[in-house]
Amino acid sequence: MSDRWDSIKEAIGKYAAGLVPAEGLIGLGSGTTAEAFIRALAERYKQEKLQIKCLATSNASKYLAQAKGLPLIKEEAWDGFLDVTFDGADLLRSDGSAIKGAGGALLREKIAAKASKKLILMVDERKWKAKTMPSLPVEIVPFGAQATLNELSRLGYKGTLRRYKHGPFFSDDGHWVVDIELDLAVGSWKTIDESLKSIPGVVETGIFFKMVSEAVIGFSNGEIIHQRFESKI
């Protein structure tokens, strides 16, 4: 990634950190833009002595937050509610629908999103109203993975099991991820999400259908827009 886009992500993260309430339980998303946000939030937390606690949606985010001195709650002690979650996205549409999960944390990210009073996504202009569709991550259980892949194929979904050099990619929860190729113009995202989750073995998809409350969008000219959406389901 170029220094230019790194700088834009840092600016997005700093702006978003300024939206964090003075007190509350904050969800920390995953990915490079979320990491920029975590760093910026840690600085604000120290300077302003915010009365917040945080819940991370991935091990990577948790380790970074710990290293930067943000207060984290224990996952087993979480009561299932969040005031606001800040996360990145692979694609964000003008209706507040998004594709997430390139980093493989889609299950935890969606749990946090659903549990939050507000979900604020942070993206740069390349992911805002993108013309091309990123692959759709689908989290599956390892047991019977081939049967799940067969059923995906039967329903017309072309998917590739995500791999590292020495074997399948594992999510933080021990699941595998299949990357599905979809056309932006084909079908309703809600219908696709429901179709995929009807398959035994599919745990979750990276479709976030109208779950987004607000977005912080950064542009290459230095402009940052704070976008609000009408509906969050």
C-alpha positions in Angstrom: 0.0 0.0 0.0 1.3 3.5 -0.8 2.1 6.1 1.8 -0.6 8.2 0.3 -3.4 5.7 1.2 -1.8 5.1 4.6 -2.0 8.8 5.3 -5.7 8.9 4.2 -6.4 6.0 6.5 -4.7 7.7 9.4 -6.8 10.8 8.8 -10.0 8.7 8.7 -9.0 7.0 11.9 -8.3 10.3 13.6 -11.6 11.8 12.5 -13.5 8.8 13.6 -11.8 8.8 17.0 -13.2 12.2 17.5 -16.7 10.8 17.2 -16.2 8.4 20.2 -18.4 9.4 23.1 -16.8 10.5 26.4 -18.0 7.3 28.1 -19.4 4.0 27.0 -18.6 0.6 25.6 -16.9 0.8 22.2 -16.6 -1.9 19.6 -13.2 -2.1 17.9 -13.3 -3.4 14.3 -10.6 -5.1 12.3 -8.4 -4.3 9.4 -5.9 -1.6 8.5 -8.3 1.4 8.8 -9.6 0.1 12.1 -6.0 -0.2 13.3 -5.5 3.5 12.4 -8.7 4.3 14.4 -7.4 2.3 17.4 -4.1 4.2 17.4 -6.0 7.5 17.2 -8.5 6.5 19.9 -5.6 5.5 22.2 -4.1 9.0 21.9 -7.5 10.7 22.6 -8.1 8.3 25.5 -4.9 9.3 27.2 -5.2 13.0 26.5 -8.9 13.4 27.5 -9.2 10.6 30.1 -12.2 9.1 28.4 -14.5 6.9 30.5 -14.7 4.1 27.9 -14.1 0.4 27.7 -13.5 -1.5 24.5 -14.4 -4.9 22.9 -12.2 -6.0 20.0 -13.6 -8.1 17.1 -10.3 -9.8 16.3 -7.2 -11.0 18.1 -5.1 -8.5 16.0 -7.3 -5.6 17.1 -7.2 -6.8 20.7 -3.4 -7.1 20.8 -3.0 -3.6 19.3 -5.5 -2.1 21.7 -3.7 -3.7 24.6 -0.3 -2.4 23.4 -1.7 1.1 23.0 -3.2 1.1 26.5 -6.9 1.0 25.7 -9.1 -0.6 28.4 -10.6 -3.9 27.2 -13.4 -5.9 28.8 -13.1 -9.6 29.0 -15.1 -11.3 26.3 -16.8 -13.7 28.7 -17.9 -10.7 30.8 -19.6 -8.8 27.9 -23.3 -8.3 28.5 -24.0 -8.4 24.7 -24.6 -4.6 24.2 -22.3 -1.9 22.7 -22.8 1.8 22.4 -21.0 2.2 19.1 -18.7 0.1 17.0 -16.2 1.5 14.5 -15.0 -0.8 11.7 -13.7 -0.8 8.2 -15.3 -2.3 5.0 -14.4 -3.7 1.7 -17.3 -2.0 -0.1 -19.9 0.5 1.2 -23.0 1.5 -0.8 -25.1 4.6 -0.6 -28.0 2.7 1.1 -25.8 1.7 4.0 -25.2 -1.9 2.9 -21.6 -3.2 3.0 -19.3 -6.1 2.2 -16.8 -7.0 5.0 -14.5 -9.8 6.0 -11.4 -9.5 3.8 -9.4 -10.0 7.0 -11.5 -13.0 8.0 -13.2 -11.5 11.1 -16.7 -11.2 9.6 -18.5 -13.4 12.2 -17.2 -11.4 15.2 -17.7 -8.1 13.3 -21.3 -8.9 12.5 -22.0 -9.9 16.1 -20.6 -6.6 17.3 -22.5 -4.7 14.6 -25.8 -6.2 15.5 -25.2 -5.6 19.2 -24.3 -1.9 18.7 -26.6 1.0 19.0 -24.6 2.5 16.2 -22.2 1.0 13.6 -19.9 3.5 12.0 -17.8 2.3 9.1 -14.6 3.9 8.0 -13.6 3.7 4.3 -11.5 5.5 1.7 -12.9 6.6 -1.7 -11.8 3.3 -3.3 -14.4 1.4 -1.3 -17.2 4.0 -1.4 -19.8 3.2 -4.1 -17.2 1.0 -5.8 -17.9 0.0 -9.4 -16.5 -3.5 -9.0 -17.6 -6.1 -6.4 -15.0 -7.5 -4.1 -15.2 -11.2 -3.3 -17.8 -12.0 -0.7 -16.3 -13.8 2.3 -18.4 -16.7 3.7 -17.3 -18.3 7.0 -17.8 -22.1 7.1 -17.1 -24.9 9.6 -14.2 -27.1 8.6 -16.2 -30.3 9.2 -17.8 -31.3 5.9 -16.3 -28.4 4.1 -16.5 -30.2 0.7 -20.2 -30.8 1.2 -20.7 -27.1 1.9 -18.7 -26.2 -1.2 -20.8 -28.7 -3.2 -24.0 -27.1 -2.0 -22.7 -23.6 -2.8 -21.9 -24.8 -6.3 -25.4 -26.3 -6.6 -27.0 -23.0 -5.8 -24.9 -21.3 -8.4 -22.2 -19.7 -6.1 -18.6 -19.9 -7.4 -16.3 -20.0 -4.3 -12.7 -20.6 -3.5 -11.5 -21.8 -0.2 -9.1 -19.2 1.2 -5.6 -20.6 1.8 -2.3 -19.7 3.2 0.9 -21.4 2.0 0.6 -24.4 4.4 -3.2 -24.9 4.3 -6.6 -23.3 4.8 -7.0 -19.9 6.4 -8.4 -20.1 9.9 -10.5 -17.4 11.5 -10.0 -16.5 15.1 -12.9 -18.8 15.9 -11.3 -21.8 14.0 -13.5 -21.6 10.9 -12.6 -21.6 7.3 -13.4 -18.8 4.8 -14.7 -19.2 1.2 -14.5 -16.2 -1.1 -17.5 -16.0 -3.4 -17.5 -14.2 -6.7 -20.7 -12.1 -7.2 -21.9 -9.6 -9.7 -23.1 -6.3 -8.2 -26.1 -6.3 -10.4 -27.3 -9.8 -9.5 -30.0 -10.2 -6.9 -30.8 -8.5 -3.6 -28.0 -8.6 -1.1 -30.5 -9.6 1.6 -31.7 -12.5 -0.5 -28.2 -13.7 -1.2 -27.3 -13.5 2.5 -30.4 -15.6 3.4 -29.7 -18.1 0.6 -26.1 -18.6 1.7 -27.0 -19.0 5.4 -29.6 -21.6 4.6 -26.7 -24.0 3.8 -25.7 -26.3 6.7 -22.0 -25.5 7.4 -22.2 -21.8 6.6 -21.7 -19.8 9.8 -21.9 -16.2 8.5 -21.5 -14.1 5.4 -19.8 -10.7 4.8 -23.0 -9.0 3.7 -23.9 -6.3 6.1 -27.4 -5.4 4.8 -28.5 -1.9 6.0 -26.7 -2.3 9.4 -24.6 0.8 9.1 -25.7 4.0 10.9 -22.9 6.3 9.7 -19.7 6.3 7.7 -16.5 8.3 7.7 -15.2 8.5 4.1 -11.8 9.8 3.2 -10.8 11.1 -0.2 -7.4 11.5 -1.9 -7.8 15.3 -2.0 -7.8 15.3 1.8 -11.6 15.7 2.2 -13.4 13.7 4.8 -17.1 13.2 4.7 -19.3 12.1 7.6 -22.2 10.3 6.0 -25.4 9.3 7.9 -27.8 6.6 6.7 -31.6 6.5 7.2 -32.0 3.0 8.3 -30.3 0.5 10.5 -31.9 -2.9 11.0 
